[in-house]
Each structure stands twice: as C-alpha cells, then as structure tokens.
Amino acid sequence: MSRVSLGLGAAAVVLCATSASAADLSIELDVPTQTSAAYHKPYVAMWIERADGAPVGTLSVWYDVRVRHGNGTVWLRNLRTWWRSGGQALTLPADGVSGATRAPGRQTLRFKGDQGVLAGLPDGDYNLVVEAAREQGGREVVRAPFQWRSRARAARTETRAAGSSELGALTVAVLR
C-alpha cells in the first residue's frame, strides 16, 4: 500500500513499496490557515522532476473542478512553474490526477509505484515539486529531493523541505 500526503505548511512525502519491482509514494501536506477576509482555497500542483529540473510528470492538481464548462481550469496558469513545465499540455480533468481544492489542514495522498507517473520510473535522483497559488493571495513553490530505487535496491529514506507562506513543511519518505 502506498501513501502520499501533501500539506501546505507541513508536507510529507512517503514512498512505500507494495509491488515486487516498484515503490509507492506517499505525500503528506498541511495547507496553512491564512488570515484574510476574502480567503480562497489554493490551487495546488504536485509533480516529479529529474534532478536536472526536467519534468517527469504530474502527480496531482487541485483546482475548482465544480466551475461549469471547465472554466475552473482557466486559473491553473497561475501555477506558473507547473504550467510551463507541462501543465498546459495536460488534458483536464485527468483521471487520477485532477481533484478539488482542499481546505487548510493536513492532506494525505497515496500513489502506487506501478501506476501513472511512477510506473517504470528509472532509478535516480528526483525532486517532488509542490506549487500553490491563491486568488487574492500568494504563490509558492517547494522542492523536496528524493532518491527513487527499485525495490531490490531500496532503503527507507526521508527528506524534508519547507515553505514560508502558502506552503509549509514538506517531508518526502521512500519506503520499500
């Protein structure tokens, strides 16, 4: 079983292996509470990039999926780093990737290592990138490096990073 949980404010990524050849990814994210008269939940994108910054693929995108006729996607370009690294080419809603914006607090996501972006991911050094942007708010990007190894070569690893405004602490753990 894999578990990914992302939290703005405090985010943790945990990779767990459940299949013989692939680890799973778990991200824990705390969305910080903002003091604002006109608070809007943040749009958030999570993706993996190689150590050299080349994008591998999108894990999750949180946006206002309820807006009629897909107009909630109009504001995704405010997630500028993700948008430029491949988000604009993604057809939304994307099954298993798209989701609604989330309220402040701890959020947990789980990704199976044999599905989606993680399927067939070669051993190497990567970054989990989390970007958040809010209407009438700020924008922030946090990167957490991690090593992806086949289950046979795997060891438990954990990496932490932290945001300062729209995102908080981020922890990435790889479990085999």
N, C-alpha and C positions, 0 to 999 in steps of 0.2 A: 504494500500500500504506500502511495506517495502522498506527501503533504506539502503544499505550498501556501504560505500565508504572508500577505504583504500588509504592512501598516504604515501609514503616513505618521510620522512621529517616531515610531519604532517598528522597523520592518525586519522580519527574519525569513531567510530562505533556507529551507531544509530539503536536501536531496535524499531520497530513500530508494533503495533498490528492491524491486519486487520480482523482476524477471531475471533469468539467468544471465542476460547479456547487458542489461541496461539498469541504471539507477533511476530513481524517481526524484522529482524536485518538489520541495515544499517551501512556500514563501509565507511569512507572517508579516503583516503590515499594519501599523497603527496610524490611522488618519487622525491628525491632531485637531483638537477643538479650536476653532477660531472665534475671536470676539469681534463680531461685526453685526451691524443692524440688518444688513442685507446679505446673509450667508447663503452661499450656493455650494453644494457638494462638488468636490473636484472631479474633473475628468482625469483619468489615470491610464497610462500605458506602461506595460511591462514587456521587455524584450531581452533577448540574448544577443550579445555581440562578441566577436572574437577579441582577443587581447589587443589586436591592432586597430580595433574600432569598427571593423567591417560587420554589418548587421547579419545575424543568422536567421532570426525570425521572431515574430510577435507571440508572446505567451497569452496576454490578456489586455483588453481595452475596456475601460469603464466609461460609459457616456450615457446621455439621456436617450435611452432606446425607446421611450414612450412617445417622443415627439412624432407627430403624424407625418407620414410620407417620407420618413427617413431624414427629416430636417435636423435631428439631433447630431448627425454626423458633420454638419456644417462647421461646428466649433472645434472639431478634432484637430484642425490645423493649428490651434493654439498650443497643442503639444508639439512644438516646433521641431525638437530634436527627433522624436519618434516619426513625425510626419515626413521629414526629409530622409530618414534612414529606411523608409519603405512603407510607412503607414499609408501614404497616399495611394499606393498600388494595391492595398488590401481591399477586397470587396466586403463591405459590411452590410448587414450583420454577418459575422463569420462564426460558423458553428464551433462551439468550444472555446472561442476567443472573446467574443463580444459579451458584455454584461452591463447591468445598470450601475449608475454611480452609487457610491456607498457612503453611509453616514460616518461621522467621526467615531473612532474606536478601533479595536483590534480586528483585523480582517485576515482570514486564512484561506489560502488557495492550495490546491494539490494538482500536480501534473505527473502523469505516468511517463516513465522514461522510454517506453516503447510506442508512444503516440505523439502526433503533432511535431512540433519543432525539435523535441528531444529525440525522436526516433532516428536512429542512425547517426546521432551527433558524434563525431570523432573525438577521441581523447585529445585533450588540450586545455589551454587556459582561456577562460571566458569572463565576461562581465555580465551580471544581471543589472539591467538598467531600468530604473523606475522614474517616470516623469509625471508630474501632477501640475494641473493648471485650473484655476477657478475664475469664474466670471466675477468681476469687481474684486479680484484677489491677485495673488502672485502666481509664479510659475517656478518650479524647481526640478532639478534632475539629480539623482543619486545613483552612483555606480558601486557595485559590490563585486569584487573579483572572486572567482571560484575556479577550481580545477575539476574537469569532468573526466572520469576514467571509467573504463569498462569494469563491470562487477568483479571480474577476476583480479584486477589490479587496484581495486578501490580501497580506500580507507576513509573513515569519517573525517570530514573537515567542516570547519565553521568559520565564516567571515562576517565581520560587522562593518557597517558604514552608517553615516548619519546625515540627515538633512537639517536645515535650520529654521524653516518656516512652514512650507506646505507639506514637507515630508519630515519624518523624524528618523529614529534609529532603524537600520536595516541589518538583518542578520541572514546570512546565506549559509546553510549547512548541507553537506552532501553526506548522505547515509547509504551504505551499501548493504 
